[in-house]
Amino acid sequence: MSGESTDPTRSREPVVVVVEPKTPGNVGTIARAMKNFGLSDLKLVDPPELDEDGEAYGFAGHAREDVLPNADEVTFEEVVENYHTIGTTAITNEDSRKHVRFPFKTPVEVRESLETVETETALVFGREGTGLDNAELKRLDEVCSIPASGDYPVLNLGQAATILFYELRTLTVEETQLPDVERERASEAEIDRFYDFFEEFHRSIDNRAHKREKTNVMLRRLLGRAHPTEREITTLTGIFRRANDLLGDRTFGDHTDDADADAGSEPTARPRRD
């Protein structure tokens, strides 16, 4: 079978089946999305002519090199008989009283389900205008639908395929490891050093100790959520260190009573140290 892999990390890679696509460009778009997200086995039921100089290859990008030329032409019967099938459809208003399009899984739920099993799965897409009909859906094992705005819930074929492939990427793509937040986050010692410079700055510009305390807690919460990097916290520390140098020894908090300040008295500041 075309597209099968002996690599155990790819053993759950689904095949992609498009039933009676009318437009070669849509076949190329799906092939390209497959290439983007690590899928390689494309099967077409009654496809149009795919000319190497035509739309399909023009829209396929680098998938023109492998996914598209290796696509198999199959029958709907062959797909149903050989695979665990997941058909895609737009959301409908059907409920538990009907079973053709309900219950359906979202793309995320499809991925969560496939992560727990080893099975040969086919993701089945229908025609551009009408999708899969009820007779076809009745023969498929599961239904997937993409929640969208109730005002316009129908996605075009290429969009729906791309969204589903993206959600399944953890099964098909060995993603680049993202930086570990804990490893990249500035050290607590560097962050505490920044707090010291900020508190010194704050004492120089605000004589109300209770306000300073609240602001200091707010800043701590802000940085706690932000997880600043070493470079970021070093830059911030440098800014407040420079501000403190420019302010010199002017320190309201050490020389003005909070009650007097709240009553409207003018704080006394030390001369600037230039």
C-alpha positions as CSV (number, residue, x, y, z in Angstrom):
1,M,0.0,0.0,0.0
2,S,1.3,3.4,-1.0
3,G,2.5,5.6,1.9
4,E,2.9,2.9,4.5
5,S,5.8,3.4,6.9
6,T,7.9,0.9,8.9
7,D,9.0,3.6,11.3
8,P,7.3,2.9,14.6
9,T,6.9,6.6,15.4
10,R,4.8,6.9,12.2
11,S,2.7,3.7,12.7
12,R,-0.5,5.7,13.5
13,E,-0.2,8.1,10.5
14,P,-3.7,8.2,9.0
15,V,-4.3,8.0,5.3
16,V,-6.3,10.8,3.7
17,V,-9.2,10.0,1.4
18,V,-11.0,12.5,-0.8
19,V,-14.2,11.3,-2.3
20,E,-15.1,12.6,-5.8
21,P,-13.2,15.9,-5.7
22,K,-14.3,18.1,-8.6
23,T,-11.5,20.6,-8.7
24,P,-7.8,19.6,-9.2
25,G,-6.7,22.6,-7.3
26,N,-8.4,21.3,-4.1
27,V,-6.6,18.0,-4.5
28,G,-3.3,20.0,-4.7
29,T,-4.2,22.1,-1.7
30,I,-5.0,19.0,0.4
31,A,-1.7,17.4,-0.7
32,R,0.2,20.5,0.4
33,A,-1.5,20.6,3.8
34,M,-0.6,16.9,4.2
35,K,3.0,17.7,3.5
36,N,2.9,20.6,6.0
37,F,1.8,18.3,8.8
38,G,3.6,15.0,8.1
39,L,1.0,13.1,6.2
40,S,2.0,11.2,3.1
41,D,-0.6,8.7,2.0
42,L,-3.3,10.3,-0.2
43,K,-6.1,8.2,-1.7
44,L,-8.7,9.6,-4.2
45,V,-12.1,8.2,-5.1
46,D,-13.1,9.1,-8.7
47,P,-10.8,12.1,-9.0
48,P,-10.5,14.5,-11.9
49,E,-7.6,14.4,-14.3
50,L,-4.4,15.6,-12.4
51,D,-2.2,17.1,-15.1
52,E,1.4,17.7,-14.0
53,D,1.1,21.1,-15.7
54,G,-2.3,21.9,-14.2
55,E,-3.9,23.3,-11.0
56,A,-3.3,20.3,-8.7
57,Y,0.5,20.4,-9.1
58,G,0.5,24.2,-9.1
59,F,-1.3,24.3,-5.7
60,A,0.6,21.4,-4.2
61,G,3.9,23.1,-3.4
62,H,6.6,20.6,-2.4
63,A,3.9,18.0,-2.2
64,R,4.1,17.8,-6.0
65,E,7.4,15.8,-5.4
66,D,5.9,12.9,-3.4
67,V,2.4,13.1,-1.9
68,L,0.6,14.0,-5.1
69,P,2.3,11.8,-7.6
70,N,2.1,8.8,-5.2
71,A,-1.6,9.2,-4.6
72,D,-3.7,6.0,-5.1
73,E,-7.0,5.9,-6.9
74,V,-9.4,3.7,-4.8
75,T,-13.0,2.9,-4.4
76,F,-15.2,4.0,-1.5
77,E,-15.8,0.3,-0.8
78,E,-12.1,-0.4,-0.4
79,V,-11.7,2.4,2.1
80,V,-14.6,1.2,4.2
81,E,-13.4,-2.4,4.2
82,N,-9.8,-1.7,5.1
83,Y,-9.7,1.2,7.5
84,H,-11.2,2.6,10.6
85,T,-12.9,5.5,9.0
86,I,-13.5,9.1,10.2
87,G,-15.7,11.1,8.0
88,T,-15.7,14.9,8.0
89,T,-18.8,17.0,7.8
90,A,-20.2,20.5,8.7
91,I,-22.0,20.9,12.0
92,T,-25.7,20.2,11.8
93,N,-28.6,20.5,14.3
94,E,-28.9,16.8,14.7
95,D,-28.9,15.4,18.2
96,S,-29.0,12.0,20.0
97,R,-32.3,11.1,18.3
98,K,-30.4,10.8,15.0
99,H,-27.1,9.0,14.4
100,V,-25.9,9.9,10.9
101,R,-24.0,13.0,11.9
102,F,-24.3,12.7,15.7
103,P,-22.4,12.4,17.9
104,F,-19.4,14.0,16.2
105,K,-15.9,14.6,17.4
106,T,-13.9,17.8,17.1
107,P,-10.4,17.6,15.6
108,V,-8.9,17.8,19.1
109,E,-11.1,14.9,20.2
110,V,-10.1,12.9,17.1
111,R,-6.4,13.4,18.0
112,E,-7.0,12.4,21.6
113,S,-8.7,9.3,20.5
114,L,-6.1,8.2,18.0
115,E,-3.3,8.8,20.5
116,T,-4.7,5.9,22.6
117,V,-5.0,3.2,19.9
118,E,-3.0,1.6,17.2
119,T,-5.2,1.3,14.1
120,E,-5.2,1.9,10.4
121,T,-7.3,5.1,10.1
122,A,-8.7,6.9,7.1
123,L,-9.7,10.6,7.3
124,V,-12.4,10.8,4.7
125,F,-13.4,14.1,3.0
126,G,-16.3,14.6,0.7
127,R,-17.1,16.7,-2.3
128,E,-16.5,20.5,-2.5
129,G,-20.1,21.5,-2.7
130,T,-22.1,18.7,-0.9
131,G,-19.5,16.9,1.2
132,L,-20.3,13.3,2.2
133,D,-23.9,12.3,1.8
134,N,-25.9,10.5,4.4
135,A,-25.6,7.1,2.8
136,E,-21.8,7.4,2.8
137,L,-21.7,8.7,6.4
138,K,-23.8,5.8,7.6
139,R,-21.0,3.4,6.5
140,L,-18.2,5.3,8.2
141,D,-17.2,4.6,11.8
142,E,-16.9,8.1,13.2
143,V,-17.8,11.6,12.3
144,C,-15.6,14.7,12.8
145,S,-16.8,18.3,12.6
146,I,-15.1,21.6,13.1
147,P,-17.1,24.0,15.4
148,A,-17.5,27.3,13.7
149,S,-19.7,30.4,13.7
150,G,-23.4,29.5,13.6
151,D,-23.9,32.3,11.0
152,Y,-21.6,30.4,8.6
153,P,-20.4,27.0,9.9
154,V,-19.4,25.5,6.5
155,L,-15.7,25.5,5.7
156,N,-14.3,24.8,2.2
157,L,-12.6,21.5,1.6
158,G,-9.0,22.8,1.9
159,Q,-9.7,24.8,5.1
160,A,-11.3,21.8,6.8
161,A,-8.5,19.5,5.8
162,T,-5.8,21.9,7.0
163,I,-7.4,22.4,10.4
164,L,-7.8,18.7,11.0
165,F,-4.2,17.9,9.9
166,Y,-2.9,20.6,12.1
167,E,-4.6,19.1,15.2
168,L,-3.2,15.7,14.3
169,R,0.3,16.9,14.0
170,T,1.5,15.3,17.2
171,L,0.8,11.9,15.6
172,T,2.7,12.8,12.4
173,V,5.3,15.4,13.0
174,E,8.3,15.4,15.3
175,E,8.0,19.0,16.3
176,T,11.0,21.2,17.1
177,Q,11.4,21.2,20.9
178,L,10.3,24.6,22.3
179,P,12.4,26.3,24.9
180,D,11.7,25.1,28.4
181,V,10.1,28.1,30.3
182,E,11.7,27.1,33.6
183,R,15.2,26.8,32.0
184,E,14.9,30.1,30.0
185,R,13.3,32.1,32.8
186,A,15.7,34.5,34.6
187,S,17.0,33.2,37.9
188,E,15.2,34.2,41.1
189,A,18.3,36.0,42.3
190,E,18.3,38.2,39.2
191,I,14.6,38.9,39.6
192,D,15.0,39.7,43.3
193,R,17.8,42.1,42.4
194,F,15.5,43.9,40.0
195,Y,12.9,44.2,42.8
196,D,15.5,45.8,45.0
197,F,16.3,48.5,42.4
198,F,12.6,49.1,41.7
199,E,11.8,49.5,45.4
200,E,14.7,52.0,45.7
201,F,13.3,53.9,42.8
202,H,9.8,53.8,44.1
203,R,10.9,55.2,47.5
204,S,12.4,58.1,45.7
205,I,9.3,59.1,43.9
206,D,6.4,58.2,46.2
207,N,6.2,59.0,49.9
208,R,3.2,56.8,50.7
209,A,4.5,53.5,52.1
210,H,1.1,51.7,51.9
211,K,0.9,52.6,48.2
212,R,4.4,51.4,47.5
213,E,3.6,48.1,49.2
214,K,0.6,47.5,47.0
215,T,2.5,48.5,43.8
216,N,5.4,46.2,44.7
217,V,3.0,43.3,45.2
218,M,1.3,44.1,41.8
219,L,4.7,44.2,40.1
220,R,5.6,40.9,41.6
221,R,2.4,39.3,40.3
222,L,3.0,40.8,36.9
223,L,6.5,39.4,36.6
224,G,5.4,36.1,38.0
225,R,3.0,35.7,35.1
226,A,5.4,37.0,32.5
227,H,8.3,34.7,33.3
228,P,10.9,37.2,32.1
229,T,14.1,36.0,30.5
230,E,17.6,36.8,31.8
231,R,18.1,39.4,29.1
232,E,14.7,41.1,29.8
233,I,15.3,41.3,33.5
234,T,18.8,42.6,33.0
235,T,17.5,45.3,30.8
236,L,14.8,46.3,33.3
237,T,17.3,46.3,36.1
238,G,19.7,48.5,34.2
239,I,16.9,51.1,33.6
240,F,16.0,51.4,37.2
241,R,19.6,51.4,38.3
242,R,20.2,54.3,36.0
243,A,17.1,56.1,37.3
244,N,18.2,55.6,40.9
245,D,21.6,57.1,40.0
246,L,19.9,60.2,38.5
247,L,17.6,60.6,41.5
248,G,20.6,60.4,43.8
249,D,19.7,60.3,47.5
250,R,16.2,61.7,47.1
251,T,14.1,59.3,49.2
252,F,10.6,60.4,50.2
253,G,9.7,57.4,52.2
254,D,12.6,57.8,54.7
255,H,12.0,61.5,55.4
256,T,8.3,62.2,55.2
257,D,5.5,60.9,57.4
258,D,2.7,59.2,55.4
259,A,-0.1,60.9,57.4
260,D,1.4,64.4,56.6
261,A,1.7,63.5,53.0
262,D,-1.9,62.3,52.8
263,A,-3.0,65.5,54.5
264,G,-1.5,67.4,51.5
265,S,1.9,68.6,52.9
266,E,4.7,68.8,50.3
267,P,7.4,66.2,50.7
268,T,10.9,67.2,51.4
269,A,13.5,65.8,49.0
270,R,17.2,65.7,49.2
271,P,19.1,67.6,46.5
272,R,19.9,65.6,43.4
273,R,23.3,64.0,43.3
274,D,24.6,64.7,39.8
